[in-house]
Amino acid sequence: MKKICYALLFGAILFFSQGGEIEASNGVGIADNENGTVTVTYENEDESKIAVTVKKSGESNQYNYFVEQKDVEVSIPLTSGNGTYNICVLQHIEDNKYSPLTSEEIELELEDYKTAYLSSNEMIKWEEKNKAIKKANKIAKKYKSQMSKIKGIRAYLVKKFDYDYDKFAENESGNLSYYMPDINETFRTKKGICYDISALTASMMRSVGIQTKMVTGYPCNDYFDGVSYHAWNKVFSKKYKKWLVLDVTCDICLYDQGVEFGKIPLKKKGSQYSNVKYEY
């Protein structure tokens, strides 16, 4: 069977401007929602591009989020477990240069850190009124067990959605800029690249109470070469008491290629998806 290739867009590299300490809040608000997210607000009168960086103390990974709107109000996830996070808000100057507006430390102390994987946030944005969420709830009502709900939502996505090869080609050619997935658009068109499908999967699962991660990195198996950037999901199974790897995008492609649905394994081998870059 042929290799399946996917792409995920990287955010721009941040270069902090030189010159002095960060001043007070500069009109920026950072509020701890106590559910694994913080809300960042800013009256962005000149509609500059705003960046929010998140880094947990003791870890090397920095998460970068980019916003372009007049009145900024975004929910940013804290998904590296309990601990101290540094949240920095920056304003675009030119090219890939940003100037810091404010910085704040947030202490995440959830009774169960997995609670963070139930919320809506800037990467996995959903509301009860969304058609995709209504569909998820309709599917979930058919089943009693958590695993049955997981299987039901995954089956719907695999059988009803397609991989967006046109968007993949745009991304490969460099014609797409950094973007956030829009589950409403993905649900409307019934297609997307891995970024779109994994965000939609996470949104639908979370909306019915299933703790779900969107994960990015470099899987290596029969379909991935270990160097192509990809997005997939992990769901926490109450039955198995651990995180299970799901790759709905891969399943969609296999199903479209004529593989019988029953022969496409639900759970992927964790060892083949261990090269993780980010978890949302």
C-alpha positions as CSV (number, residue, x, y, z in Angstrom):
1,M,0.0,0.0,0.0
2,K,1.3,3.5,-0.9
3,K,2.7,5.8,1.8
4,I,0.3,8.4,3.2
5,C,1.8,11.8,3.6
6,Y,0.3,14.7,5.7
7,A,1.4,18.1,6.6
8,L,0.8,20.5,9.5
9,L,1.6,24.1,9.4
10,F,4.3,25.5,11.8
11,G,4.0,28.8,13.5
12,A,6.5,31.5,12.8
13,I,9.7,31.6,14.9
14,L,9.6,34.4,17.4
15,F,12.4,36.9,17.8
16,F,12.0,39.1,20.9
17,S,12.8,42.8,20.6
18,Q,15.7,44.1,22.6
19,G,15.6,46.8,25.2
20,G,14.5,46.7,28.8
21,E,12.2,44.7,30.9
22,I,8.6,44.0,30.2
23,E,6.4,46.8,31.5
24,A,3.2,46.3,33.5
25,S,0.2,44.7,31.8
26,N,0.0,47.3,28.9
27,G,-3.7,46.7,28.8
28,V,-3.3,43.0,28.5
29,G,-5.4,40.7,30.8
30,I,-4.4,37.1,31.6
31,A,-7.0,35.2,33.6
32,D,-6.6,31.6,35.0
33,N,-9.8,29.7,34.2
34,E,-8.8,26.9,36.6
35,N,-9.7,24.3,34.0
36,G,-6.4,23.9,32.2
37,T,-6.8,27.1,30.1
38,V,-6.1,30.8,30.5
39,T,-8.0,33.7,28.8
40,V,-5.9,36.4,27.2
41,T,-7.6,39.7,26.5
42,Y,-6.2,42.8,24.8
43,E,-7.8,45.9,23.1
44,N,-5.8,45.6,19.9
45,E,-6.8,48.9,18.4
46,D,-4.4,48.9,15.5
47,E,-5.2,45.2,14.8
48,S,-1.6,44.1,15.0
49,K,-0.8,40.4,15.0
50,I,-0.6,39.2,18.6
51,A,1.5,36.2,19.7
52,V,1.0,34.3,23.0
53,T,3.8,32.0,24.1
54,V,3.4,29.3,26.8
55,K,6.3,27.5,28.5
56,K,6.1,25.2,31.5
57,S,8.9,25.6,34.0
58,G,11.6,22.9,33.6
59,E,10.5,22.0,30.0
60,S,12.2,23.0,26.7
61,N,9.0,23.2,24.5
62,Q,7.5,26.6,23.9
63,Y,4.0,26.7,22.5
64,N,3.3,29.7,20.2
65,Y,-0.2,31.0,19.4
66,F,-0.9,33.8,16.9
67,V,-4.0,36.0,16.8
68,E,-5.1,38.7,14.3
69,Q,-8.2,40.5,15.5
70,K,-9.1,43.9,16.9
71,D,-10.4,42.9,20.4
72,V,-8.3,39.9,21.4
73,E,-10.1,37.4,23.7
74,V,-8.6,33.9,23.3
75,S,-8.5,30.7,25.4
76,I,-5.0,29.3,25.6
77,P,-4.4,25.7,26.8
78,L,-2.0,24.6,29.5
79,T,-1.5,21.0,28.6
80,S,1.8,19.9,30.1
81,G,0.3,18.8,33.5
82,N,0.3,20.6,36.8
83,G,3.1,23.1,37.5
84,T,4.2,26.7,36.8
85,Y,3.6,28.2,33.3
86,N,5.1,31.4,32.0
87,I,2.5,33.2,29.7
88,C,4.0,36.0,27.5
89,V,1.9,38.2,25.2
90,L,3.7,39.9,22.4
91,Q,2.8,42.4,19.6
92,H,4.1,42.1,16.0
93,I,6.6,44.7,14.9
94,E,7.8,43.6,11.5
95,D,8.7,40.5,9.6
96,N,9.1,37.8,12.3
97,K,9.9,40.3,15.1
98,Y,7.7,40.7,18.2
99,S,7.8,43.0,21.2
100,P,6.6,41.8,24.6
101,L,3.6,43.5,26.1
102,T,3.3,41.5,29.4
103,S,4.3,38.3,31.0
104,E,2.8,36.4,33.9
105,E,3.3,33.1,35.8
106,I,0.3,30.8,36.3
107,E,0.3,27.9,38.7
108,L,-1.8,25.0,37.4
109,E,-3.1,22.9,40.3
110,L,-5.8,20.6,38.9
111,E,-7.1,17.7,41.1
112,D,-7.0,15.7,37.9
113,Y,-4.6,17.1,35.2
114,K,-6.7,15.3,32.5
115,T,-9.4,17.9,33.1
116,A,-7.4,20.2,30.8
117,Y,-8.3,17.8,27.9
118,L,-12.1,18.5,28.1
119,S,-12.1,22.2,27.6
120,S,-12.5,24.3,24.5
121,N,-9.5,26.4,23.6
122,E,-7.9,28.3,20.7
123,M,-6.5,25.2,19.1
124,I,-9.6,23.0,19.8
125,K,-12.4,25.5,19.7
126,W,-16.0,24.3,20.0
127,E,-19.4,25.3,21.4
128,E,-22.5,23.3,22.2
129,K,-24.3,25.1,19.3
130,N,-21.9,23.8,16.7
131,K,-23.4,21.2,14.3
132,A,-20.4,19.0,14.8
133,I,-20.9,19.0,18.6
134,K,-24.7,18.3,18.2
135,K,-23.7,15.4,16.0
136,A,-21.3,14.0,18.5
137,N,-23.9,14.2,21.2
138,K,-26.4,12.4,19.0
139,I,-23.9,9.6,18.3
140,A,-23.0,9.3,22.0
141,K,-26.6,8.9,23.1
142,K,-26.7,5.6,21.3
143,Y,-24.1,4.1,23.5
144,K,-23.6,3.5,27.3
145,S,-19.9,2.7,27.6
146,Q,-17.1,5.2,27.0
147,M,-15.3,2.9,24.5
148,S,-18.5,2.5,22.5
149,K,-18.8,6.3,22.2
150,I,-15.2,6.6,21.1
151,K,-15.8,3.9,18.5
152,G,-19.1,5.5,17.3
153,I,-17.6,9.0,16.8
154,R,-14.5,7.6,15.1
155,A,-16.6,5.4,12.8
156,Y,-18.7,8.4,11.7
157,L,-15.6,10.5,10.9
158,V,-13.9,7.7,9.0
159,K,-16.9,6.9,6.9
160,K,-18.2,10.4,6.2
161,F,-15.1,12.5,5.8
162,D,-12.3,12.7,3.2
163,Y,-8.7,13.9,3.2
164,D,-8.2,17.3,1.6
165,Y,-5.5,16.7,-1.0
166,D,-6.0,20.2,-2.4
167,K,-5.2,21.8,0.9
168,F,-2.3,19.4,1.3
169,A,-0.9,20.6,-2.1
170,E,-1.3,24.3,-1.1
171,N,0.6,23.6,2.1
172,E,3.3,21.8,0.3
173,S,3.7,24.7,-2.1
174,G,3.9,27.2,0.7
175,N,0.7,29.0,-0.3
176,L,-0.9,28.6,3.1
177,S,0.0,30.8,6.0
178,Y,-0.2,29.8,9.7
179,Y,-3.8,29.1,10.6
180,M,-6.0,27.7,13.4
181,P,-8.3,24.7,12.5
182,D,-12.0,25.6,12.2
183,I,-14.2,22.7,13.1
184,N,-17.3,24.3,11.6
185,E,-15.6,24.6,8.2
186,T,-14.2,21.0,8.4
187,F,-17.6,19.7,9.4
188,R,-19.3,21.6,6.6
189,T,-17.0,20.5,3.8
190,K,-16.5,17.0,5.3
191,K,-12.8,17.1,4.5
192,G,-9.5,18.4,5.9
193,I,-5.8,17.7,6.4
194,C,-4.6,16.0,9.6
195,Y,-4.7,19.3,11.6
196,D,-8.3,19.8,10.8
197,I,-9.4,16.2,11.3
198,S,-7.6,15.8,14.7
199,A,-9.0,19.1,16.0
200,L,-12.5,18.0,14.9
201,T,-12.0,14.6,16.6
202,A,-10.8,16.2,19.8
203,S,-13.7,18.7,19.8
204,M,-16.4,16.0,19.3
205,M,-14.8,13.6,21.9
206,R,-14.4,16.3,24.5
207,S,-17.9,17.6,24.1
208,V,-19.3,14.2,25.3
209,G,-16.9,14.0,28.3
210,I,-14.0,12.0,26.7
211,Q,-10.6,13.4,27.7
212,T,-8.8,13.9,24.4
213,K,-5.5,15.3,23.2
214,M,-4.5,16.7,19.8
215,V,-0.9,15.6,19.3
216,T,1.6,16.7,16.7
217,G,4.9,15.1,15.9
218,Y,6.7,12.6,13.6
219,P,5.2,9.1,13.6
220,C,7.0,6.2,11.9
221,N,5.3,3.1,10.5
222,D,4.1,1.7,7.2
223,Y,2.5,5.0,6.3
224,F,4.8,7.7,7.9
225,D,8.5,8.1,7.3
226,G,9.4,9.6,10.7
227,V,10.2,13.0,9.3
228,S,6.8,14.2,8.0
229,Y,5.0,16.4,10.5
230,H,1.6,15.0,11.4
231,A,-1.3,15.5,13.8
232,W,-3.3,12.7,15.6
233,N,-5.2,12.2,18.9
234,K,-5.0,10.4,22.2
235,V,-8.1,9.5,24.2
236,F,-8.0,8.5,27.9
237,S,-9.7,5.1,28.3
238,K,-11.5,4.4,31.6
239,K,-11.6,0.8,30.6
240,Y,-7.8,0.4,30.0
241,K,-6.8,3.3,32.4
242,K,-4.4,4.7,29.9
243,W,-4.1,7.0,26.8
244,L,-4.9,5.3,23.5
245,V,-3.5,6.5,20.2
246,L,-6.1,7.3,17.5
247,D,-5.2,8.4,14.0
248,V,-8.5,9.2,12.3
249,T,-6.8,10.9,9.3
250,C,-4.9,7.8,8.5
251,D,-8.0,5.7,8.9
252,I,-9.9,8.0,6.5
253,C,-7.2,7.6,3.9
254,L,-7.1,3.8,4.3
255,Y,-10.9,3.6,4.1
256,D,-11.0,5.8,0.9
257,Q,-8.4,3.5,-0.6
258,G,-10.8,0.6,-0.2
259,V,-9.6,-1.0,3.1
260,E,-12.6,-2.6,4.9
261,F,-13.5,-0.5,7.9
262,G,-13.4,-3.5,10.2
263,K,-9.8,-4.2,9.2
264,I,-8.6,-0.7,10.2
265,P,-7.5,-1.0,13.8
266,L,-8.9,1.6,16.2
267,K,-5.9,1.7,18.5
268,K,-2.5,2.5,17.0
269,K,0.8,1.3,18.4
270,G,2.1,3.9,20.8
271,S,5.7,3.1,20.0
272,Q,5.1,4.2,16.4
273,Y,3.7,7.6,17.6
274,S,6.2,8.3,20.3
275,N,8.1,11.1,18.6
276,V,5.9,13.8,20.0
277,K,6.4,17.6,19.4
278,Y,3.3,19.2,21.0
279,E,0.2,18.0,22.9
280,Y,-2.8,20.3,23.0
